[in-house]
Amino acid sequence: MTAQTIDGKAVAQQLRADVARRAALLAAAGHQPGLAVVLVGDDPASQVYVRNKVKACEENGLFSLLDRLPADVTEDALLARIAELNTDARIDGILVQLPLPAHIDSHKVLEAIAPDKDVDGFHVANAGALMTGKPLFRPCTPYGVMKLLEAYRVPLAGAEAVVIGRSNIVGKPMALLLLEAGATVTICHSKTRDLIAHTQRADIVVAAVGRAKMLKGEMLKPGAVVIDVGINRDENGKLCGDVDFDSVVNVASAATPVPGGVGPMTITMLLVNTLEAAERKRPSPQA
Ligand SMILES: Nc1nc2c(c(=O)[nH]1)N[C@@H](CN(C=O)c1ccc(C(=O)N[C@@H](CCC(=O)O)C(=O)O)cc1)CN2
């Protein structure tokens, strides 16, 4: 068996076409959806991601505002800027690019974003809403994974799903979204004993640990669906995921590549969250 490649770029393109259509309707009705992106410091990877976010807004009819702040910006100055964006009528969505420098309390910063503009879905109010099954915003990467599973008609009700990683921005919300879809979910992490015993019984494995090529073919049940959320560099400095794609492709039924899998979906679902924030304030006539 050779796994089908789950093409995140193609699914992203389809969803962005709908975003562009709906954004044009809102703009014609007098309000272009607006996203504010705050980047602190000069982390090279963060600069790539922020550039991709702003470019995707421009290409799909959303207004975007990029605030680049120096790495030594004070926490109070960052909080003050967020407060300004919270009341800026042009702005429907706000994100602060993670990670932040060590001298800044990320939790305090994320809590400063108005929950109804928190298009990353990281505010505790939105994390709680997600946990109770009534999310305002779903975090972009897990949301994108769900859209890929939907696009490839992967059955979720009753499926055994294993999420490897327990971060607040991917692992935990990923598990909750799979649970809401009817999967039986196991979250594995650095303290998990016998990881393979879990992954070998999984119909779906989501790898989100940040360890290059950690998930191998022999760790899977034949026919499993593998979603790679990892963003790593291999020994040659080449971008790779948490999945050893070359070994997994001979065992899995479908798998996402890195690049070209989950990453484009993360950006796309950010556009969707921003658009829906604008629509909630100003329903467009023919949405
Ligand atoms: N405020 C946030 N910070 C971070 C988030 C987030 O959702 N909100 N997630 C990650 C990084 N991330 C989004 O910011 C992200 C990562 C990767 C990609 C992407 O398009 N990857 C491409 C390859 C890009 C490259 O060439 O390096 C792909 O996989 O095809 C988009 C967004 C942490 N921070």
The ligand as an SDF file (V2000), in Angstrom:
LIG
                    3D

 34 36  0  0  0  0  0  0  0  0999 V2000
   -0.2650   33.3760   17.1010 N   0  0  0  0  0  0  0  0  0  0  0  0
    0.1110   32.1750   16.5890 C   0  0  0  0  0  0  0  0  0  0  0  0
    1.3980   31.7850   16.6410 N   0  0  0  0  0  0  0  0  0  0  0  0
    1.7480   30.5590   16.1340 C   0  0  0  0  0  0  0  0  0  0  0  0
    0.7920   29.7210   15.5440 C   0  0  0  0  0  0  0  0  0  0  0  0
   -0.5710   30.1580   15.5370 C   0  0  0  0  0  0  0  0  0  0  0  0
   -1.4880   29.4280   15.0820 O   0  0  0  0  0  0  0  0  0  0  0  0
   -0.8570   31.3830   16.0650 N   0  0  0  0  0  0  0  0  0  0  0  0
    1.1470   28.5120   14.9520 N   0  0  0  0  0  0  0  0  0  0  0  0
    2.5660   28.2020   14.7190 C   0  0  0  0  0  0  0  0  0  0  0  0
    3.1680   28.7060   13.4240 C   0  0  0  0  0  0  0  0  0  0  0  0
    2.2590   28.9450   12.3110 N   0  0  0  0  0  0  0  0  0  0  0  0
    1.3800   29.9900   12.4410 C   0  0  0  0  0  0  0  0  0  0  0  0
    1.7170   31.0320   12.9380 O   0  0  0  0  0  0  0  0  0  0  0  0
    2.4550   28.4110   11.0190 C   0  0  0  0  0  0  0  0  0  0  0  0
    3.3970   27.4290   10.7710 C   0  0  0  0  0  0  0  0  0  0  0  0
    3.6340   26.9710    9.4510 C   0  0  0  0  0  0  0  0  0  0  0  0
    2.9100   27.5230    8.3890 C   0  0  0  0  0  0  0  0  0  0  0  0
    3.1550   27.1160    6.9840 C   0  0  0  0  0  0  0  0  0  0  0  0
    2.5380   27.6580    6.0770 O   0  0  0  0  0  0  0  0  0  0  0  0
    4.0930   26.1930    6.7600 N   0  0  0  0  0  0  0  0  0  0  0  0
    4.4450   25.8330    5.3950 C   0  0  0  0  0  0  0  0  0  0  0  0
    5.9490   25.9220    5.2200 C   0  0  0  0  0  0  0  0  0  0  0  0
    6.4210   27.3280    5.5710 C   0  0  0  0  0  0  0  0  0  0  0  0
    7.9680   27.4300    5.4470 C   0  0  0  0  0  0  0  0  0  0  0  0
    8.4280   27.4240    4.2920 O   0  0  0  0  0  0  0  0  0  0  0  0
    8.6470   27.4450    6.5010 O   0  0  0  0  0  0  0  0  0  0  0  0
    3.9550   24.4120    5.0810 C   0  0  0  0  0  0  0  0  0  0  0  0
    3.8920   23.5970    6.0480 O   0  0  0  0  0  0  0  0  0  0  0  0
    3.6570   24.1480    3.9110 O   0  0  0  0  0  0  0  0  0  0  0  0
    1.9710   28.4830    8.6450 C   0  0  0  0  0  0  0  0  0  0  0  0
    1.7460   28.9440    9.9440 C   0  0  0  0  0  0  0  0  0  0  0  0
    3.4130   28.7780   15.8640 C   0  0  0  0  0  0  0  0  0  0  0  0
    3.0440   30.1630   16.1630 N   0  0  0  0  0  0  0  0  0  0  0  0
  1  2  1  0
  2  3  2  0
  2  8  1  0
  3  4  1  0
  4  5  2  0
  4 34  1  0
  5  6  1  0
  5  9  1  0
  6  7  2  0
  6  8  1  0
  9 10  1  0
 10 11  1  0
 10 33  1  0
 11 12  1  0
 12 13  1  0
 12 15  1  0
 13 14  2  0
 15 16  1  0
 15 32  2  0
 16 17  2  0
 17 18  1  0
 18 19  1  0
 18 31  2  0
 19 20  2  0
 19 21  1  0
 21 22  1  0
 22 23  1  0
 22 28  1  0
 23 24  1  0
 24 25  1  0
 25 26  2  0
 25 27  1  0
 28 29  2  0
 28 30  1  0
 31 32  1  0
 33 34  1  0
M  END
$$$$
